[in-house]
Each structure stands twice: as C-alpha cells, then as structure tokens.
Amino acid sequence: MNTINIFALSLGIILGIIHFYSEKLKLPDGANRYRVISFAAGISIAYLFLNLLPHTYAAADHLKNFVFVFLLLGFVLFHLAEKFIYKHADQKKLARELKEVHSISFFFYYFMIGIVLYDKVLTSQLEGILFFIPIGLHASLSTASLSQIHGDIREGFGTKILLSLSTILGVIFALLVSVPNILDNILVSMIAGILLYIIVKEFLPEKEKGQPMFFLSGILVFIGFYILIESILM
C-alpha cells in the first residue's frame, strides 16, 4: 500500500474517531461558545468559496454549469431531510422509522465524504487536508453531527460503530473501485451544497450571538493557510 492510500485511510480513521466521540465534545458556555463557532464558520466558508467550488467547477469538464444544479440538490435534500426528521421526531410511533432514515442519511453522506476525501488526497495530500478541515469541524461542532443520532434519536452501539466507520468505508471503496470523474464531480458538488447549508444553518450564530471578529479571523487564517499551500504546490 502506497503513502497516498495510507494517508487517505488515516484521515478517514481520524474522522471516524471524531464521529464516535462527538457526543462527548462539549463547547464552552456563553460568548466563548459563539466565538468558537464563528471562527469555525469563517474557516469553512472561506474553504467553500476559495477552494472547493472553484476547483469543482474547473475540474467538471462533463458538468460545467450543471455543477450548480447538484450544488442546489445537495442543499435542498439535506434541508428537506432535516426538516422531515425534526418535524416528526416527537411522534413515538415514527421513532423506529426516523432512526432508520436518519442513520441511513448520515451513513451515505459520510460514505460520499470518504470517496471525495480519497480523490482530494490523490490530487495532493495538502488538498486532502484542506478538505478534511471543514468536514472535521462540522463533525465535531455542528448539531447535525452524529451526536444527534445518538442523542435525540438514540441508536445501538453497533449502529454507532457502523456510522462512525462510514467515512473510512467510503475511502476503502474509492481505493478499490475506480470512481468515474463525472460521478466524483457530482458527489463533490452535492457535498458543497450540503456544507453550504450546514454553514448557514449551524455555523453562523443568529443576531447578537454572532462574533464578527472571530468570523473574520477564521477567514483570514484560512486565506493565509491557503496562500501558503498554493505557494508550496506551485
């Protein structure tokens, strides 16, 4: 097994560990909570607009403007799935069905993450790290993380393990099966749409809760890191 494959698998394992222990991660209370979230939002939004979307559009020879169709599709599907789940979460007779829908949705989302993560690492290990950062932040900080499945809609330990393994299974799948470029571009576009929804919905605190300076700091930190990486890759 070459270095690239080992690196991709390692990132998948780290993300799986974050998933597994996400329910134990506690943000500080008060203003410090929103400082952390605002800083993470700045990093995530900067990555989305400065790296993921431009690279996706440039690489999607078969899709071009259809990139934005799948971007919209990812945004809409995640929004509808979340609204359906939380709208019916208080109806006991739907509890089992909701657990299954929620679990399956998260499994396939992070399975797709694994496929795209492997593709990014193939491009370069630095690209893989850039992609990993916002995904890791989402998994650890967002209320849409797997801790929701093990909290409001409690799953068994076996299901928790399977969901935590979803990203590494996606990496292994991409390692063993040659994913067509057009499918990879579709997956990246849909993930970008999902990330955009998560950032807007989960990472941007409402009204006076927001911390603009920490949000801007996150953007500036990413820009500096991005410029450094681009200079290394040139």
N, C-alpha and C positions, 0 to 999 in steps of 0.2 A: 504494500500500500504506500503510495507516494505522499509527500508532505502536504500537498493541497487537500487530498482526501482526509488526512488526519486532522488538518486544521478545521475543515468544514464540520467534521464529526465532533470535534472538540467544542466548537461554537454551539452546535446543536445540543450537546450534553449540558453545557452551561445554561442554555435557555431552558432545558428541561428541569434543571435544579431550581431555577428561578420560579418556574411554574409550580413545582411541587411545594416549595416553601412560601409561595406568595401570600397565603393566608396568615402567615406568621409575621410578615413585614408590616410594621406599624409606622405611619407617618407621624411627625410631631404635631401637637395641637396648636391651634391659634394661627397667628400670622406666619410662623415658620412653615406650617403645612403648605400654605399657598405660595410661599417663596420657592419651596422645592418643586411644586407642581408647575409654577410659572417658568422656572428655569428649564425644566424638562420639556415644556411646551415650546420654548424658544429653540432648543436644540432640534426637536422633532420637526417643527415647521420649516426650519432652515434646511434640514436634510431633504425634506419632501420637495421643496421648490428649487433648491440649488443643485440637487444631485439626482434624486430618484426620478422625478418627472422629466427633466431634460434628457437624461440618459435613456429612459424608456422610449421617449419619442424618437430620439436619434437612432436607436437600435431597431425600432419596429419597422423594418422595411416592408413587411407584408400588411401592416395595420395602418400606419400613419395616423390620420385623423380618427380612426376607429379606436385608437388608444384611449381617447377621451370617452368613448361610449362604454368601454369596460371600466374605466375610472368611475364613471357615473354609476354603473351597475354595482360595483363593489360598495360604493357609498350607500346606495338605495337598499341593497339586500341586507347589509348589516343593520341599517336603521330599522327596517321592517321586522327583521328577526328579533331585535332587542325589544321593540315596542310590543310585538306579539307576546313575547315571554313575560315581560313585566306587567302587561295588561291583564294576563290571566294567572299570574303567579299566586294569587290569593284564593284561587278556586281549587279546593282539595282534590276534587275528582279528576283534575287535569295534571296533578302533580307528577305522576309517572311519565305521562306523555311529554310534559315540559322538560323533565330531566333528560329524556332521550333526545329531544330536539336541541336543547342547549348543549349537551355533551357532543352530539354529532357535529353541530355547527362549529364548535371550538376545535374539535379534532381535525376537521377538514381545513379550517383556517390555518392552524399551525402546521398541518401537513404541507399545505401550499407554501407556508413560510420556509419550511425546510428545503423544498425544491428550489425556491428562488435564492435562498441563502447559499446553496451549493453553486448555483450559477454565478452569483456575485463573487464567490471565492475563486471560481475558475477564471473570472476576469482579472482579479488580483486579490491578494489577501487583505489589502487595505480597503478595497471596495466591500469585501465581506464584513470587515469591522464596522465600516460606516453604516451598512445596512443593519447590522446587529444592534447598534446603539439605540435607535428609536424603538425597535422591537423589544429589546430588553427593558427599556423604560416603561413601555406600555404594559408588559407582563408583570412588572413589579409594582407599578404605581396606579394603574388605571383600575377603576371599579368594574371595568369589563374584563378584568383578568380572570384566570381560572379560580381565584378565591371566591368569585361569585357563585360558581357551580358548587363549591364545597361549603358555601355559607348558606345563602338563601335557599338554594336547591341542593341539598346535601347528597353527595354521591358516595358509593362504597369505595373502600381503599383500592380495590382492583381497578375501578374506573379512573380514579385519580392517577394511578400509575400510568394507565394507558394514555390518558390525556397529556400527562407530563412527557410521555415518550413520543408524542405526535410529531414534534419538530425533528427529532433525530430519525424517526421513521421516514419523514419526507426527504431528509438528506440522503439516507441509505437508498431510497427509491431512485433519486436523481443520480446517485452514484452507479447504480446497477442498470438503469434504463436510460437510454438516450432520449431526453425530452426534446421534441421539436422546438425550434426557435420561436415559431408563431405561438405555440402553447405557452412557452415561458414568458413571452411578451404579454400575453393575455393575463396570466397569473400576476405578473408584476403590476400591470395596470389596475387590476381588481384590488390588490393589496394596497396600492397607493390610495385608491378610493376609500378603503376601509380605514387606513391610517388617517386620512384627512377627516373622516367622520369622528374617529376616536379623539384626535387632537382638538377639534372644535367642541365636541361634546364633553370630553373628560378632562382635557389638559388646560383649557382656558377658563380660569375661575370667573364667575359671574360678578358683574357690578363692582362694588368696592372691595371684593375679596381678591381681585387680581393684583399682582405685584409687577407693574410695568418694567421697573429697573431690572428685576430678575429675569423677566421675559427677554428683554433686550440683551442682558448678559449671556443668556443661553444662545441667542442668535449669534452674538459676537464670538463666543467661544467656538461655536461650530464653524463659523466663517474662517477664523484663524486656523483651526484644525484642518479644514478643507483646503485652504491655500497651501498649507504645509504638505499635505498629501499630494496635491496636484503638482507641486514643485518636485516632489520625490519621484512621481510617476513620469514626469517629462524627461 
